[in-house]
């Protein structure tokens, strides 16, 4: 059996074909065949190929009508007889030892795909490389395991130089409807099969830079492959992959637009306009809002103010901070007169005020977003931020232009200040506030530098995935008047728990004036228990009139809310269940340690800690506890005081066991399919019971003699999750679709 089939599509390549075929004939590995597919060339390509390959039985020449490079490669795949297939373009060439090196490394590692680095060269430079090939450097290959196979790996840009096992390729073929990017699409579908790959960090594939490659025509079809890949990732609910390809598409837009703007001639101008139109059309996609604010602004500068974009690429932001001393001013050389700099012109105060107001208005108006989410995103709490991300990601993935409203009142953010603040009311409100601030300051002071590291991790996750600095922050209810959202989603968290919000807050019921507000939907809103104290019934019923559709997270609370609301109320799961395990893995920051029992408690529980201690002795594993204060830590446990939401996900992912009384720790234990046990919270036990009943995991609730190693039918759990999230998603989308 032939070892390697080299597929070479040819179309009007008479000027380069001799060097291309010669580089294959000179290979140190000679067990190959060449499938030269002529795609209806109009010059002497076919005759030259027959003359160069005359008498060599290893070369098969196939002729077909002009149908494109995809059809030519597919024809070569149908005719191939080798164990491996290798793709080579007719205007490129390869190093004499490339086939032997790739084949040796693939068989040594049992891999299905191998590739090397690419060297861009002009025709003269490429001829010199073939006449005097460089010695092969001694470098270790990079083996990419199936679970580490990245869909956006830079080495997989282009099919040239790829050695693929033919039986692994199977029936996968190039898309003949695409004029460009067909190789990128095929490689994407190939990596979805999770192959074991080998990367040679050596430039052994010679890519020829053609004179007309810069000014060739461009249309929206040139970027269709990126759109197909992004949409496929969205259909598979793989948000991280979709975002990566969306960003990669815009980097390609920016690079091509920059080249075409730098070139001259009418063809370059037409190509630049085509790229700009394609980019503006893609900016309307909901996923564009998920790209980081800095890169999003950089893309917009590229197409709306290109000179400023070029300046931003050349001048990186200064790393100097305000506390660093400025360098001393240079002394005037002798014989030269010192010239005083002109003072900076200061505009009149009315003009500066007007400019500031215009800037505020421009910063506030966001016509591409029509749905605002009001939730506890500003609270330094793992579950609060992760549920906000899950809800936002689900809506954006379903085509809803949603964003988190930066409503950050002091009664929520104040409890995380170094000197905490809480708006206590009543007769002794001043004493309560001073006592709360004093006790909180002592707790934070005891943490030392860990307090700052924890706040940094929380802030980084919030600004990266939830609400960036480019959005206007609202501290009070009246500031929401000018927000441009038509629909508001309130939830999902304990936004209706007066113990957390210091009383029932009208904002979290949508009870505020707004110029554009049309509808308010409560999704998975919660007050942590089955009902509120009777003293809140009147105010709660009044605020519910502002909500157009209500859904709750805890099913036991449905009768209570229906009685006050007067309309049907549904129970839905927490939005973290909208995303799959791989979506959360894209956000996590894995810890260095392995093999441990994770303990996360939202209140002190002696039984919980005793169980974790006994389990540690039985299994021989250490206990890792996540804490936000050093006053309640147990000395024999390993405690992390600095974790943010990303670190929280990483700790659950690598834990062998999870012991908790936290709702979201239990939820992510279900998502990551961990062996876990739940202890009831003293006041918020209803939500823990509900999430376990929803997934048929009542045996995960602690009782005397509970076995944490009891087997779990994860297939049935996943089926229950899919059913509940499907109905919840329909409720949400039906109420947000005009």
KOLKOLZA-598964 format. One line per 4 residues: number of its first residue (from 1); their letters; for each residue z, x, y of C-alpha. Coordinates in nm, 3 decimals, always signed. Each point is the difference from the previous one (the first is absolute). Layout:
NUM = a = Z X Y; ...
This chain:
1 = xxxx = +0.000 +0.000 +0.000; -0.087 +0.124 +0.348; +0.309 +0.093 +0.197; -0.101 -0.067 +0.364
5 = xxxx = -0.268 -0.226 +0.149; -0.093 +0.110 +0.353; -0.138 -0.298 +0.195; -0.221 +0.090 +0.299
9 = xxxx = -0.152 -0.287 +0.204; -0.311 +0.116 +0.189; -0.177 -0.148 +0.301; -0.233 +0.211 +0.219
13 = xxxx = +0.198 +0.315 -0.085; -0.293 +0.241 -0.044; +0.148 +0.252 +0.247; +0.337 +0.031 -0.177
17 = xxxx = -0.065 -0.079 -0.365; -0.065 +0.355 -0.115; +0.340 +0.125 +0.116; +0.172 -0.306 -0.148
21 = xxxx = -0.153 +0.035 -0.348; +0.033 +0.379 +0.010; +0.377 -0.028 +0.053; +0.023 -0.205 -0.323
25 = xxxx = -0.225 +0.234 -0.201; +0.225 +0.294 +0.101; +0.321 -0.159 -0.128; +0.219 +0.206 -0.231
29 = xxxx = +0.040 -0.315 -0.216; -0.338 -0.088 -0.153; +0.081 -0.301 -0.220; -0.134 -0.255 +0.248
33 = xxxx = -0.288 -0.234 +0.069; -0.156 -0.091 +0.334; -0.099 -0.358 +0.079; -0.225 +0.027 +0.304
37 = xxxx = -0.064 -0.355 +0.126; -0.286 -0.021 +0.251; +0.053 -0.302 +0.223; -0.360 -0.054 +0.110
41 = xxxx = -0.041 +0.321 +0.204; -0.299 +0.005 +0.237; -0.037 +0.381 +0.008; -0.045 +0.257 -0.279
45 = xxxx = +0.353 -0.028 -0.136; -0.103 -0.133 -0.341; -0.278 +0.258 -0.051; +0.229 +0.286 +0.105
49 = xxxx = +0.271 -0.115 -0.238; -0.246 -0.014 -0.291; -0.126 +0.349 +0.084; +0.351 +0.152 +0.026
53 = xxxx = +0.124 -0.161 -0.322; -0.312 +0.046 -0.213; +0.085 +0.114 -0.352; +0.375 -0.066 +0.029
57 = xxxx = +0.096 -0.279 -0.242; +0.340 -0.044 +0.163; -0.161 -0.161 +0.307; -0.104 -0.366 -0.003
61 = xxxx = -0.193 -0.136 +0.298; +0.015 -0.374 +0.068; -0.222 -0.170 +0.260; +0.067 -0.339 +0.159
65 = xxxx = -0.098 -0.195 +0.309; +0.201 +0.059 +0.315; +0.323 -0.201 -0.042; +0.258 +0.226 +0.161
69 = xxxx = +0.232 +0.279 -0.109; +0.239 -0.241 -0.175; -0.273 -0.131 -0.227; -0.111 +0.357 -0.075
73 = xxxx = +0.350 +0.107 -0.099; +0.047 -0.313 -0.212; -0.326 +0.077 -0.177; +0.127 +0.350 -0.071
77 = xxxx = +0.325 -0.140 -0.141; -0.195 -0.229 -0.234; -0.211 +0.292 -0.126; +0.288 +0.250 -0.027
81 = xxxx = +0.097 +0.126 -0.346; +0.267 +0.256 +0.084; +0.374 -0.023 -0.053; +0.049 +0.060 +0.373
85 = xxxx = -0.214 -0.096 +0.300; -0.034 +0.219 +0.309; -0.153 -0.125 +0.326; -0.209 +0.234 +0.219
89 = xxxx = -0.208 -0.100 +0.303; -0.351 +0.142 +0.018; +0.059 +0.179 +0.333; +0.327 +0.166 -0.113
93 = xxxx = +0.089 +0.283 -0.238; +0.295 +0.124 -0.207; +0.176 +0.327 -0.084; -0.124 +0.168 -0.325
97 = xxxx = +0.340 -0.045 -0.169; +0.083 -0.354 +0.119; -0.090 -0.192 -0.318; +0.179 +0.244 -0.229
101 = xxxx = +0.315 +0.008 +0.214; +0.022 -0.377 +0.042; -0.063 -0.066 -0.370; +0.260 +0.255 -0.110
105 = xxxx = +0.269 -0.145 +0.226; -0.076 -0.361 -0.096; +0.027 +0.071 -0.372; +0.311 +0.214 +0.046
109 = xxxx = +0.182 -0.281 +0.184; -0.153 -0.296 -0.183; -0.127 -0.138 +0.332; -0.277 -0.253 +0.061
113 = xxxx = -0.121 +0.113 +0.342; -0.035 +0.342 +0.165; -0.114 +0.105 +0.343; +0.000 +0.301 +0.231
117 = xxxx = -0.003 +0.060 +0.373; -0.320 -0.034 +0.199; -0.163 +0.268 +0.217; -0.225 -0.119 +0.282
121 = xxxx = -0.283 +0.244 +0.063; -0.333 +0.008 +0.181; -0.319 +0.080 -0.191; +0.002 +0.373 +0.079
125 = xxxx = +0.368 +0.042 -0.088; -0.044 -0.197 -0.322; -0.290 +0.225 -0.110; +0.219 +0.308 +0.053
129 = xxxx = +0.281 -0.153 -0.206; -0.238 -0.059 -0.291; -0.150 +0.350 +0.017; +0.339 +0.172 +0.014
133 = xxxx = +0.259 -0.241 -0.145; +0.362 +0.076 +0.080; +0.239 +0.099 -0.274; +0.204 -0.289 -0.130
137 = xxxx = +0.353 +0.029 +0.147; +0.292 -0.014 -0.241; +0.183 -0.317 +0.106; +0.197 -0.249 -0.204
141 = xxxx = -0.154 -0.348 -0.027; +0.191 -0.300 +0.133; +0.064 -0.266 -0.265; +0.037 -0.353 +0.139
145 = xxxx = +0.187 -0.229 -0.239; -0.109 -0.365 -0.039; +0.305 -0.134 +0.183; -0.068 +0.240 +0.288
149 = xxxx = -0.367 -0.085 +0.028; -0.049 -0.084 +0.368; -0.281 -0.233 +0.098; -0.059 +0.180 +0.330
153 = xxxx = -0.005 +0.357 -0.132; -0.217 +0.205 +0.234; -0.156 +0.195 -0.285; -0.160 -0.320 -0.130
157 = xxxx = -0.222 -0.056 +0.305; -0.349 +0.006 -0.156; -0.124 +0.000 -0.360; -0.164 +0.344 +0.015
161 = xxxx = +0.176 +0.264 -0.211; +0.200 -0.248 -0.213; +0.021 +0.055 -0.376; +0.098 -0.325 -0.174
165 = xxxx = +0.055 -0.082 -0.366; -0.276 -0.248 -0.084; +0.203 -0.224 -0.231; +0.267 -0.034 +0.272
169 = xxxx = -0.268 -0.102 +0.250; -0.109 -0.276 -0.238; -0.208 -0.273 +0.161; +0.096 +0.090 +0.357
173 = xxxx = -0.310 +0.042 +0.216; -0.100 +0.057 +0.363; -0.043 -0.305 +0.224; -0.373 -0.019 +0.067
177 = xxxx = +0.046 -0.240 +0.293; +0.165 +0.270 +0.213; -0.211 +0.243 +0.201; +0.296 +0.230 +0.069
181 = xxxx = +0.344 +0.056 -0.152; -0.099 -0.105 -0.353; +0.154 +0.318 -0.143; +0.330 -0.064 +0.182
185 = xxxx = +0.015 -0.352 -0.145; -0.065 +0.124 -0.354; +0.267 +0.271 +0.028; +0.247 -0.258 +0.127
189 = xxxx = -0.058 -0.225 -0.302; +0.018 +0.306 -0.223; +0.338 +0.108 +0.137; +0.129 -0.356 -0.052
193 = xxxx = -0.023 +0.079 -0.370; +0.258 +0.274 +0.067; -0.178 +0.304 -0.148; +0.156 +0.340 -0.048
197 = xxxx = -0.177 +0.225 +0.250; -0.044 +0.374 +0.052; -0.066 +0.143 +0.346; -0.137 +0.353 +0.039
201 = xxxx = +0.106 +0.127 +0.345; -0.321 +0.205 +0.026; -0.317 -0.070 +0.199; -0.249 +0.004 -0.287
205 = xxxx = -0.224 -0.293 +0.103; -0.245 +0.089 +0.279; -0.082 -0.294 +0.225; -0.312 +0.054 +0.211
209 = xxxx = +0.021 -0.101 +0.367; -0.338 -0.155 +0.080; -0.143 +0.021 +0.353; -0.029 -0.379 +0.036
213 = xxxx = +0.337 -0.085 -0.157; +0.168 -0.048 +0.341; -0.245 -0.240 +0.158; -0.086 -0.221 -0.297
217 = xxxx = +0.022 -0.373 +0.059; +0.332 -0.175 -0.048; +0.079 -0.368 -0.048; +0.297 -0.208 -0.114
221 = xxxx = -0.126 +0.046 -0.357; +0.101 +0.366 +0.029; +0.367 -0.107 -0.012; -0.032 -0.293 -0.240
225 = xxxx = +0.152 +0.201 -0.285; +0.323 +0.044 +0.194; +0.021 -0.373 +0.063; -0.060 -0.080 -0.367
229 = xxxx = +0.272 +0.242 -0.109; +0.247 -0.134 +0.257; -0.066 -0.362 -0.098; +0.035 +0.084 -0.369
233 = xxxx = +0.337 +0.162 +0.066; +0.108 -0.311 +0.195; -0.099 -0.224 -0.289; +0.213 +0.213 -0.231
237 = xxxx = +0.292 -0.029 +0.245; -0.001 +0.378 +0.047; +0.077 +0.016 +0.371; +0.060 +0.376 +0.015
241 = xxxx = -0.344 +0.077 -0.145; -0.168 -0.254 +0.229; +0.165 +0.154 +0.306; -0.099 +0.350 -0.110
245 = xxxx = -0.366 -0.097 -0.034; +0.009 -0.196 +0.326; +0.126 +0.310 +0.179; -0.251 +0.221 -0.179
249 = xxxx = -0.279 -0.231 +0.112; +0.101 +0.035 +0.365; +0.027 +0.376 -0.024; -0.358 -0.001 -0.130
253 = xxxx = -0.096 -0.228 +0.290; +0.159 +0.238 +0.248; -0.152 +0.315 -0.151; -0.352 -0.141 -0.008
257 = xxxx = +0.028 -0.149 +0.347; +0.116 +0.337 +0.133; -0.298 +0.178 -0.159; -0.253 -0.251 +0.124
261 = xxxx = +0.140 +0.008 +0.352; -0.028 +0.379 +0.000; -0.362 -0.009 -0.124; -0.304 -0.074 +0.217
265 = xxxx = -0.300 -0.222 -0.048; -0.066 -0.373 -0.041; +0.079 +0.002 -0.373; +0.349 +0.142 +0.061
269 = xxxx = +0.062 -0.260 +0.274; -0.102 -0.284 -0.234; +0.225 +0.136 -0.275; +0.294 +0.025 +0.242
273 = xxxx = -0.047 -0.363 +0.104; -0.019 -0.109 -0.363; +0.323 +0.181 -0.088; +0.176 -0.149 +0.303
277 = xxxx = -0.108 -0.355 -0.088; +0.114 +0.046 -0.360; +0.337 +0.137 +0.115; +0.059 -0.285 +0.246
281 = xxxx = -0.076 -0.252 -0.274; +0.247 +0.165 -0.238; +0.273 +0.008 +0.267; +0.025 -0.378 -0.033
285 = xxxx = +0.122 +0.035 -0.359; +0.374 -0.080 -0.038; +0.067 +0.331 -0.176; -0.095 +0.190 +0.315
289 = xxxx = +0.333 -0.113 +0.149; +0.181 +0.168 -0.290; -0.124 +0.349 +0.090; +0.253 +0.214 +0.183
293 = xxxx = +0.004 -0.067 +0.378; -0.089 +0.358 +0.092; -0.312 +0.011 -0.219; -0.100 -0.351 +0.101
297 = xxxx = +0.005 +0.099 +0.366; -0.193 +0.317 -0.083; -0.275 -0.203 -0.168; -0.023 -0.236 +0.297
301 = xxxx = -0.028 +0.297 +0.237; -0.289 +0.133 -0.207; -0.215 -0.308 +0.057; +0.122 -0.120 +0.340
305 = xxxx = +0.071 +0.329 +0.179; -0.164 +0.279 -0.197; +0.065 +0.286 +0.249; +0.373 -0.075 -0.011
309 = xxxx = -0.019 -0.005 -0.380; -0.151 +0.350 -0.002; +0.272 +0.117 +0.237; +0.271 -0.150 -0.226
313 = xxxx = -0.139 +0.185 -0.302; +0.009 +0.334 +0.179; +0.340 -0.040 +0.170; +0.284 -0.073 -0.236
317 = xxxx = +0.322 -0.147 +0.143; +0.241 +0.257 +0.131; +0.291 +0.086 -0.228; +0.227 +0.099 +0.286
321 = xxxx = +0.306 -0.216 +0.045; +0.195 -0.083 +0.312; +0.299 +0.208 -0.103; -0.205 +0.320 -0.028
325 = xxxx = -0.010 +0.218 +0.306; -0.333 +0.031 +0.180; -0.148 +0.351 +0.002; +0.057 +0.196 +0.322
329 = xxxx = -0.277 -0.014 +0.257; -0.218 +0.307 +0.014; +0.050 +0.226 +0.299; -0.280 +0.038 +0.254
333 = xxxx = -0.178 +0.335 -0.054; +0.030 +0.244 +0.291; -0.278 -0.031 +0.253; -0.064 -0.370 -0.073
337 = xxxx = +0.114 -0.287 +0.212; +0.210 -0.271 -0.167; -0.175 -0.337 +0.010; +0.224 -0.301 -0.006
341 = xxxx = -0.119 -0.284 -0.222; -0.085 -0.327 +0.162; +0.276 -0.257 -0.052; -0.087 -0.286 -0.235
345 = xxxx = -0.118 -0.305 +0.185; +0.243 -0.290 -0.025; -0.147 -0.347 +0.025; +0.170 -0.261 +0.219
349 = xxxx = +0.271 -0.198 -0.173; -0.188 -0.338 +0.002; -0.301 +0.161 -0.168; +0.220 +0.168 -0.258
353 = xxxx = +0.171 -0.334 -0.071; -0.338 -0.174 -0.041; -0.125 +0.275 -0.229; +0.315 -0.031 -0.210
357 = xxxx = -0.043 -0.378 -0.031; -0.363 +0.038 -0.104; +0.098 +0.256 -0.261; +0.265 -0.233 -0.136
361 = xxxx = -0.251 -0.285 -0.024; -0.257 +0.218 -0.175; +0.266 +0.118 -0.241; +0.107 -0.353 -0.076
365 = xxxx = -0.336 -0.172 -0.054; -0.108 +0.038 -0.362; -0.287 -0.244 -0.059; -0.057 +0.119 -0.357
369 = xxxx = +0.341 -0.124 -0.120; +0.089 -0.370 -0.013; +0.306 -0.011 -0.232; +0.338 +0.146 +0.087
373 = xxxx = +0.284 +0.064 -0.247; +0.358 -0.042 +0.123; +0.241 +0.169 -0.236; +0.269 +0.269 -0.028
377 = xxxx = -0.240 +0.296 +0.015; +0.220 +0.175 +0.261; +0.307 +0.003 -0.222; +0.077 +0.332 -0.170
381 = xxxx = +0.012 -0.166 -0.340; -0.214 +0.080 -0.304; -0.072 -0.358 -0.103; -0.057 -0.127 +0.354
385 = xxxx = -0.277 +0.250 +0.069; -0.161 -0.013 -0.344; -0.026 -0.380 -0.003; -0.157 +0.016 +0.347
389 = xxxx = -0.260 +0.246 -0.127; -0.072 -0.213 -0.307; -0.062 -0.312 +0.209; -0.218 +0.181 +0.253
393 = xxxx = -0.203 +0.177 -0.270; -0.061 -0.323 -0.193; -0.126 -0.187 +0.307; -0.226 +0.283 +0.116
397 = xxxx = -0.141 +0.039 -0.350; -0.087 -0.372 -0.007; -0.193 +0.024 +0.326; +0.273 -0.130 +0.233
401 = xxxx = +0.024 +0.210 +0.317; +0.376 +0.040 -0.006; +0.239 +0.232 +0.175; +0.375 +0.034 +0.024
405 = xxxx = +0.141 -0.114 +0.333; +0.218 +0.275 +0.146; +0.288 -0.232 +0.075; +0.289 +0.247 -0.007
409 = xxxx = +0.308 -0.165 +0.158; +0.316 +0.204 +0.057; +0.205 -0.220 -0.237; -0.212 +0.144 -0.286
413 = xxxx = -0.078 +0.354 +0.116; +0.340 +0.051 +0.164; +0.188 +0.023 -0.328; -0.200 +0.317 -0.082
417 = xxxx = +0.071 +0.183 +0.326; +0.228 +0.302 -0.008; +0.248 -0.211 +0.196; -0.064 -0.341 -0.165
421 = xxxx = -0.032 -0.324 +0.191; +0.055 -0.357 -0.118; +0.003 -0.311 +0.227; +0.328 -0.155 -0.114
425 = xxxx = +0.088 -0.330 +0.164; +0.321 -0.191 +0.040; +0.338 +0.056 +0.160; +0.044 +0.370 -0.093
429 = xxxx = -0.366 +0.106 +0.027; +0.076 +0.316 +0.202; +0.261 +0.124 -0.247; -0.232 -0.073 -0.292
433 = xxxx = -0.289 +0.189 +0.158; +0.211 +0.303 +0.087; +0.155 +0.009 -0.346; -0.340 -0.032 -0.169
437 = xxxx = -0.144 +0.278 +0.216; +0.298 +0.230 -0.064; -0.002 -0.045 -0.378; -0.379 +0.039 -0.018
441 = xxxx = +0.003 +0.313 +0.213; +0.257 +0.161 -0.228; -0.210 -0.085 -0.308; -0.316 +0.145 +0.153
445 = xxxx = +0.184 +0.306 +0.124; +0.130 +0.068 -0.351; -0.360 +0.005 -0.130; -0.096 +0.285 +0.234
449 = xxxx = -0.365 +0.105 -0.023; -0.064 -0.244 -0.285; +0.018 -0.285 +0.250; -0.296 +0.141 +0.198
453 = xxxx = -0.200 +0.071 -0.317; +0.051 -0.355 -0.123; -0.110 -0.150 +0.333; -0.306 +0.229 -0.003
457 = xxxx = -0.107 -0.116 -0.348; +0.046 -0.364 +0.103; -0.194 +0.046 +0.323; -0.283 +0.186 -0.172
461 = xxxx = -0.058 -0.280 -0.249; +0.021 -0.266 +0.272; -0.250 +0.169 +0.232; -0.240 +0.093 -0.282
465 = xxxx = -0.018 -0.325 -0.194; +0.152 -0.281 +0.207; -0.021 +0.009 +0.380; -0.129 +0.306 +0.182
469 = xxxx = +0.074 +0.126 +0.346; -0.322 -0.150 +0.135; +0.148 -0.351 -0.015; +0.213 -0.145 +0.276
473 = xxxx = +0.365 -0.047 -0.088; +0.187 -0.319 +0.083; +0.378 +0.006 +0.041; +0.049 -0.361 +0.115
477 = xxxx = -0.143 -0.338 -0.095; -0.173 -0.060 +0.334; -0.215 +0.312 -0.052; -0.183 -0.173 -0.286
481 = xxxx = -0.161 -0.239 +0.249; -0.301 +0.229 +0.057; -0.060 +0.107 -0.358; -0.354 -0.095 -0.112
485 = xxxx = +0.076 -0.130 -0.351; -0.108 -0.351 -0.097; +0.191 -0.012 -0.328; +0.349 +0.128 -0.071
489 = xxxx = +0.152 +0.073 -0.341; +0.380 +0.010 +0.012; +0.162 +0.180 -0.293; +0.042 +0.116 -0.255
493 = xxxx = +0.359 +0.114 -0.007; +0.337 -0.137 +0.107; -0.132 -0.097 +0.342; +0.195 -0.329 -0.018
497 = xxxx = +0.331 +0.162 -0.093; +0.229 -0.037 +0.305; +0.227 +0.276 -0.129; -0.283 +0.251 +0.041
501 = xxxx = -0.163 -0.134 +0.317; +0.332 -0.077 +0.172; -0.076 -0.372 +0.004; -0.322 -0.191 -0.059
505 = xxxx = -0.272 +0.163 +0.213; -0.282 -0.230 +0.126; -0.260 +0.280 -0.021; +0.023 +0.006 -0.380
509 = xxxx = -0.088 -0.370 -0.005; -0.296 +0.043 +0.236; +0.192 -0.195 +0.267; -0.129 +0.184 +0.304
513 = xxxx = -0.265 -0.065 +0.261; -0.336 +0.169 -0.044; -0.337 -0.055 +0.161; -0.203 +0.028 -0.322
517 = xxxx = +0.245 -0.106 -0.272; -0.143 -0.275 -0.221; +0.191 +0.009 -0.329; +0.317 +0.146 -0.149
521 = xxxx = +0.032 +0.058 -0.375; +0.325 +0.105 -0.167; -0.069 +0.211 -0.309; +0.287 +0.087 -0.237
525 = xxxx = +0.254 -0.050 +0.278; +0.356 +0.039 -0.119; +0.364 -0.028 +0.093; +0.114 +0.178 -0.317
529 = xxxx = +0.176 -0.296 -0.165; -0.049 -0.363 -0.098; +0.105 -0.148 +0.336; +0.143 +0.076 +0.341
533 = xxxx = +0.348 -0.096 +0.119; +0.014 -0.358 +0.133; +0.053 +0.117 +0.356; -0.364 +0.124 +0.011
537 = xxxx = -0.164 -0.318 -0.136; -0.080 -0.155 +0.339; -0.143 +0.315 +0.159; -0.189 +0.086 -0.319
541 = xxxx = -0.165 -0.343 -0.022; -0.103 +0.019 +0.365; -0.159 +0.344 -0.036; -0.188 -0.105 -0.314
545 = xxxx = -0.207 -0.241 +0.213; -0.188 +0.301 +0.140; -0.120 +0.105 -0.348; -0.321 -0.162 -0.131
549 = xxxx = +0.036 +0.108 -0.365; +0.312 +0.128 -0.177; +0.039 +0.205 -0.316; +0.322 +0.162 -0.119
553 = xxxx = +0.080 +0.303 -0.212; +0.296 -0.156 -0.184; -0.074 -0.312 -0.204; +0.364 -0.129 +0.012
557 = xxxx = -0.032 -0.031 +0.380; -0.302 -0.236 -0.018; +0.196 -0.333 -0.018; +0.219 +0.101 +0.295
561 = xxxx = -0.296 +0.087 +0.223; -0.202 -0.305 -0.109; +0.289 -0.224 +0.102; +0.003 +0.144 +0.353
565 = xxxx = -0.375 +0.058 +0.030; -0.111 -0.341 -0.125; -0.313 +0.142 -0.165; -0.079 +0.173 -0.331
569 = xxxx = +0.107 +0.364 -0.025; -0.126 +0.243 -0.264; +0.164 +0.306 -0.155; -0.208 +0.319 -0.003
573 = xxxx = +0.062 +0.360 -0.112; +0.076 +0.290 +0.230; -0.320 +0.157 +0.139; +0.070 +0.334 -0.170
577 = xxxx = -0.136 -0.164 -0.317; -0.341 -0.048 +0.166; -0.069 +0.371 -0.051; -0.027 +0.177 -0.330
581 = xxxx = +0.174 +0.316 -0.117; -0.290 +0.228 +0.098; +0.006 -0.136 +0.356; +0.366 +0.091 +0.041
585 = xxxx = -0.058 +0.339 -0.160; -0.238 +0.082 +0.285; +0.294 -0.031 +0.243; +0.275 +0.171 -0.198
589 = xxxx = +0.149 +0.346 +0.053; +0.115 +0.126 -0.338; +0.331 +0.190 -0.025; +0.020 +0.345 -0.155
593 = xxxx = +0.246 -0.107 -0.267; -0.077 -0.175 -0.330; +0.212 -0.164 -0.267; +0.271 -0.195 +0.183
597 = xxxx = +0.163 -0.341 +0.043; -0.068 -0.155 +0.340; +0.290 -0.184 +0.161; -0.066 -0.208 +0.311
601 = xxxx = +0.266 -0.242 +0.123; -0.005 -0.205 +0.320; +0.376 -0.063 -0.024; +0.290 +0.171 -0.172
605 = xxxx = +0.033 -0.110 -0.363; +0.249 +0.176 -0.227; -0.147 -0.149 -0.320; -0.348 +0.122 +0.096
609 = xxxx = +0.118 +0.357 +0.054; +0.208 -0.005 -0.319; -0.302 -0.117 -0.199; -0.218 +0.275 +0.154
613 = xxxx = +0.266 +0.260 -0.082; +0.026 -0.116 -0.363; -0.378 -0.012 -0.036; -0.023 +0.355 +0.134
617 = xxxx = +0.243 +0.126 -0.261; -0.178 -0.188 -0.278; -0.353 +0.117 +0.088; +0.088 +0.344 +0.134
621 = xxxx = -0.184 -0.070 +0.326; +0.129 +0.055 +0.354; +0.044 -0.291 +0.242; -0.198 +0.012 +0.325
625 = xxxx = +0.126 -0.239 +0.266; -0.179 -0.105 +0.320; +0.248 -0.035 +0.284; -0.013 -0.047 +0.376
629 = xxxx = +0.355 +0.116 +0.069; +0.230 +0.271 -0.135; +0.314 -0.214 +0.001; -0.065 -0.184 -0.329
633 = xxxx = -0.152 +0.279 -0.210; +0.133 +0.098 -0.344; +0.041 +0.375 -0.047; -0.135 +0.011 -0.355
637 = xxxx = -0.329 -0.166 +0.107; -0.294 +0.181 +0.161; -0.051 -0.180 +0.331; -0.307 -0.005 +0.227
641 = xxxx = +0.079 -0.113 +0.355; -0.345 +0.064 +0.152; -0.235 -0.222 -0.204; -0.254 -0.226 +0.170
645 = xxxx = -0.216 -0.274 -0.158; -0.249 +0.252 -0.141; +0.282 +0.203 -0.155; +0.158 -0.321 -0.133
649 = xxxx = -0.322 -0.079 -0.190; -0.016 +0.354 -0.137; +0.358 -0.014 -0.127; -0.065 -0.327 -0.186
653 = xxxx = -0.328 +0.133 -0.142; +0.162 +0.306 -0.160; +0.330 -0.158 -0.105; +0.078 -0.047 -0.368
657 = xxxx = +0.244 -0.284 +0.078; +0.072 -0.209 +0.310; +0.340 -0.158 +0.065; +0.019 -0.212 +0.315
661 = xxxx = +0.116 -0.312 +0.180; -0.292 +0.013 +0.246; -0.277 -0.258 -0.007; -0.285 +0.241 +0.078
665 = xxxx = +0.128 +0.269 -0.234; -0.018 -0.263 -0.277; -0.346 -0.111 +0.120; -0.143 +0.353 -0.008
669 = xxxx = +0.164 +0.067 -0.336; -0.210 -0.291 -0.126; -0.315 +0.129 +0.169; +0.048 +0.355 -0.136
673 = xxxx = +0.112 -0.140 -0.339; +0.333 +0.182 -0.014; +0.303 -0.052 -0.220; +0.245 -0.155 +0.243
677 = xxxx = +0.311 -0.211 +0.032; +0.099 -0.223 +0.293; +0.350 -0.074 +0.126; +0.042 -0.313 +0.214
681 = xxxx = +0.068 +0.044 +0.370; +0.319 -0.172 +0.115; -0.173 -0.219 +0.263; -0.375 +0.043 -0.066
685 = xxxx = -0.011 -0.056 -0.374; -0.238 -0.297 +0.012; -0.302 +0.215 +0.085; +0.074 +0.241 -0.288
689 = xxxx = +0.029 -0.284 -0.250; -0.322 -0.150 +0.133; -0.213 +0.314 -0.033; +0.120 +0.054 -0.358
693 = xxxx = -0.063 -0.363 -0.099; -0.346 +0.011 +0.159; -0.101 +0.286 -0.233; +0.193 -0.115 -0.308
697 = xxxx = +0.245 +0.291 +0.018; +0.334 -0.182 -0.001; +0.131 +0.248 -0.259; -0.022 +0.274 +0.267
701 = xxxx = +0.303 -0.157 +0.174; +0.322 +0.185 -0.075; +0.250 -0.155 -0.237; +0.250 +0.142 -0.246
705 = xxxx = -0.185 +0.184 -0.274; -0.334 +0.003 +0.188; -0.253 +0.244 -0.147; -0.212 +0.178 +0.260
709 = xxxx = -0.227 +0.133 -0.279; -0.093 -0.349 -0.122; -0.382 -0.026 -0.034; -0.196 -0.188 +0.267
713 = xxxx = -0.331 -0.181 -0.055; -0.177 +0.146 +0.303; -0.323 -0.182 -0.082; +0.175 -0.335 +0.040
717 = xxxx = +0.168 +0.124 +0.318; -0.335 +0.099 +0.150; -0.145 -0.339 -0.092; +0.286 -0.180 +0.177
721 = xxxx = -0.045 +0.223 +0.306; -0.373 -0.070 +0.015; +0.051 -0.376 -0.026; +0.263 -0.013 +0.273
725 = xxxx = -0.186 +0.229 +0.242; -0.324 -0.191 -0.049; +0.160 -0.327 +0.105; +0.188 +0.170 +0.287
729 = xxxx = -0.317 +0.167 +0.127; -0.183 -0.333 -0.003; +0.280 -0.159 +0.204; -0.014 +0.279 +0.257
733 = xxxx = -0.378 +0.020 +0.034; -0.046 -0.379 +0.014; +0.237 -0.021 +0.296; -0.155 +0.296 +0.186
737 = xx = -0.365 -0.092 -0.048; -0.144 -0.217 +0.281
